[in-house]
Amino acid sequence: MQSKDLENHIEFLLSAALQKCGNIYDAEDLTQETLLAALSYMARGKAIQDVKAWLLVVMGRKFNDMLRKRYKQPIVSIGDGFDIVDENGKPTGETVERKTAHSEGIRHRTAHVWIVRKSDEGAEVLLQKRAMNKDSFPGRYDTSSAGHIQAGDEPEESAIRELHEELGIKASVDDLQFVDTFVIQYEKEFYGKMFKDSEIAFVYVYTKPVNIDELTLQKEELDGVEWFNLEYVYEECRKHNQKFCAPVGGLEIVRRFVRGTGL
């Protein structure tokens, strides 16, 4: 990619920056800082595959720098913690370690990707079977791909990363359709320890063809995958069937998407 090609992504970057900053002044500064950092990286001759996803990562790092300067406090490094968010899912500028977030029920964000396909019996959804070593709901069928959004990251880039890490699917920004958000709030004991979850979940739908025999599964996270009829899973989760732990709120959003698109 040539430096002049970045001009084609300015509008995309400004929109993403507005979501992070909440005002046009900071968004313009963040967009400029992102472009400067991107140009510096490109000057070293580094290859870039998914430009939009890469630019979002660069912007996330620059947004961290902005928060650090503004609030004059250390930001938990990527992989160590989450952004604390308000009821709308917007970062407050504070971060929390994963363990603390789940022991105290501090609100943070997750990205959920639902893989959906059309069949003769109606829409089907691909569910992953959680590994037995998971700290919550081991061995139960859950969202196609989901994960916590690390401090400084955005929902979209997290969704793309989780799809690749858990299932080996190399998706681009254009492959995902953002649908809505929903709240996850519960307290439950696992392995003798109380687990308090407070999330704002960002829901994406992936409808490109998926052959489960060709997936590369992340064995540390899941034991397998299986296609299920969407309406069956929804009803069983409403009845608290212990085979599943897929969130009803997420399934309701996917059902609305399917009805709206005629999938």
N, C-alpha and C positions, 0 to 999 in steps of 0.2 A: 504493500500500500504506500502511495506517495503522500507527502504532507498536504498537498492540495486536496486530497480526498477527504481530509478531516472536515473540510467546509460543508460537506454533504451531511454531516452528523451534528452540526451546531444546534439545529432546532431540537433534535432528539435529546442532546445533552442539556439544553436549557430547560426542557420539560422535566427531565429527571432531577435537575438541580432544584427546580421549584418545589417538587415533592419533598425534597430533603429540607430545604431552607424555609419554605413558607412565605418568602417575599422575594420580589424581583431583584432587589439590590444585591442581597447575598447570593442569589442564584446566578446572577451575571458574573460576580466575582468567582464563584465556584466553577462555573463553566470555563472562565478564562484560565484559572489555575489548572484545571483538568487538561485543557488543550496544550498549555505550555509543557506540562509533564509528559503528555503523549508525544509531543514533538521531540522532546529530549530523548525519550525512549527509542523512537523511530530513527533518530539520527545515528543510533548505534547499530543499525541494520538488523534489528530483531524481527523475526517473522511473526505475523499476527494472523490468526485464523478467523475467529469470530470477533469482528471489530467492535460491534455494539456491546457485547458482553465484556470485552476487555476494557472498553472505555468506562463502563459502569464500575468495574473494579478500581480503576484509576481514580474515578470520582469519589468512591468510598474512602479511599486513603486520604484524599485531599479534604474531604468533609471531616474526617477525624482530626486532621491538622487544624482545621478551623475551630472545631469544638475545644481542642486543647488550648489554643490561644485565648479563646473567648472566656472559658470557664476556669482557666489556669489550674487544671487538675489532670492527673495522668489518665489516659484512656487505656482500658484493658486491651491487651494485644489480641489480634485476630486469632481465633481458636480458643481463647481463654474465657471469653465472656460474651454477654449480650448487651445490646442497647436497652435501657429501661424506656418504656414507651407510655404515652398517655392512652386514654380510652379509644382514641382514633387510630392508634398504631404509629403515632409520630414520635420519634426519639426525643427524649427530654434533655439530652446532653450528658446524662449520667449512664454509667455502665455497671453491670453486676456479674459476678462469676456464676458459672452454670450451677454449681453446687448450692450456692446461696439462693439463687433464683428459685430452685425447686424445693429448698427446705423452708423458705419463708413465703413462697407464693408471690414473688415479685413479677409484675407484668413485663413480658417480652414478646418477640415476634417469631413466627414460624412461617415457612413456605410449604404449601401443599400442592402437589401435582397429581391430578387424576388422569389416568390414561383410559380413554373411552373409545369403544368401537361399536359399530352397528351390526346386529345379527338378525336372523329371522325371528327370534324370540324377543326382540327389543334390544335396547342399549345394554352393553356389557361394560364392566369396569374391571381393570386389572388390580388385584390386591396383592400386597406382599405379606408373607408370613414372618412376623418379627422373630429374630433370633432368641434363643432361650436365655442368653446372657444379658438381655436388655433390662434396664432398671425399672421399666414399667411395661405391663402387658406382654410378658414374654410368651412366644408361641401362638399369638393370636393374629388374625388377618386385619391389616390396617390399610391406610391410604397407599396408593400406588408408589409414591415417593414423597417423603416429607423430611424436613430437618429444621433445626434452629437457624435463625438468621444471625450470624456472628456480628459483633460490634463493628460498625462502619460499613457493613455490607447492605445491599438493597434486596428486597424480596425476589426480584426477577433473576438477579445473578445467583442468589442462593438456590432458587428452583432449578436453574440450569446445572449448577454444580451437583446438587443432590441426585438429579436424574443420571448424571454421568457416573458419579461415585457408587450409587446403590445398584443401578441397573445396566450401566455401560452405554446408555443412550446419549449420543452427542447431539443435543438440541441447540438451536439458535434462538435468539430473542423472538424472531418471527414465528417460530414453531409453537410458542406458548400463547394461550389466550387467557388473559386475566379476567376473572369473572366477578369476584367479590371477596369480602373478608367476613369472618365470624369469630366469635369469642369461645375459647375453651377455658373452663374453670372447674376444677375439681380437687378434692383431697382424697388420697387413697393410700393404704399401707402396702408396701412391697418389701419382702424380705425383712420384715420387722422394723422398717423405717417409714416414716410418713413422707409421702411425696405430694407436694402442693404445686399444682400447675395453674398458671395464669397466662394465657396466650392470646394474642391477636393473630389469627391465621389468615394468610393471604392465599387465595385459591386460584390455581391455574389449571387449565384443561389442555391435554395433549391428545390430538386425534390422528396423528400420522400412524401408518401401519406398524405394528409391533409383533414380531415372532418371538414368543417366550423361549423357544429353543436356542435362539441366537443371542440372548441376553447374557451379560457378564455380571453375575450377582456378587455383591459385597457380603461375603460370608460372615463378617463381624456384625453386620446389621440385620440380615434376613436369611431365613432358611429356604425360601422358595417364593414363587409367584403363581397365581391362578386367576383365570377369568371367572367372573360371577355375573349373573344377571343383576343389573342395577336395582331394580325394584325389589328383588329378593333380599339383597344385602340391606337395603334401606329398612325393610320391614323387620328383618332379624335383628338389626342393631336397635331399632325402636323397642324390641322385646327383650333387649339385653342378652341376646344369645352370646354365651361366653366364647364361642368360636371366633367372634369378631370384636374388634375394638375401634373400628373406623368411626370417626365422629359423625353423629347424625347431622350436625350443622353443615359439615362439608358435603355430605350426601345430598342434603336438601338443595344446596347451591348447584351441584352437578345436575340434579333432576331438573331444575329450572333451566339450566343451560341446554340440556337435551331437548326439552319441550320447545324452547325458543329457537333452536337451530334445526329441529326436525331430524336430529341424528338417530 
